[in-house]
C-alpha cells in the first residue's frame, strides 16, 4: 500500500523548508563573514590614512624648515650684496 499523497506533500514541503532554512543560514554566514571583512578593511584603510597623514605632516615640517633655512641664506646673500654695493 502506498502512503497517502497528503503526507507525501507534507514531507516534500518540510524538505523544501529545511533546505530553504539551510540556504538562509549559509547566506547569513556569508553576510557575517563579508561584514567582518569589510570592518577589517575599513580599519586597514583608516590606519593607512592615519599613517599617510602623519608622514605628510612630517614632510611638510621638513619642507618648511628647509624653506626657512634657504630664506635665511638669501637674507645673508642680500646683506652681503648690499654691503658690497654700499662700499662702492
KADA-V608363 format. One record per residue. PHI is phi in whole degrees, -180 to 180 (NA if undefined). NEAR is the number of other C-alpha atoms within 10 Angstrom. Layout:
phi: {PHI	PHI}
near: {NEAR	NEAR}
This chain:
phi: {NA	-88	-72	-66	-57	-62	-71	-59	-65	-65	-63	-66	-62	-63	-61	-65	-66	-62	-62	-64	-65	-64	-63	-62	-63	-64	-64	-63	-62	-63	-62	-62	-66	-65	-64	-63	-64	-62	-63	-62	-66	-62	-64	-64	-63	-65	-64	-64	-62	-62	-61	-66	-65	-64	-65	-61	-62	-63	-64	-63	-62	-63	-66	-63	-64	-64	-63	-64	-63	-66	-62	-63	-64	-64	-61	-63	-63	-63	-62	-63	-64	-65	-67	-68	-69	-69	-77	-83}
near: {3	5	7	8	9	9	10	12	11	11	12	12	12	12	12	12	12	12	12	12	12	12	12	12	12	12	12	12	12	12	12	12	12	12	12	12	12	12	12	12	12	12	12	12	12	12	12	12	12	12	12	12	12	12	12	12	12	12	12	12	12	12	12	12	12	12	12	12	12	12	12	12	12	12	12	12	12	12	12	12	12	11	11	10	9	8	7	5}
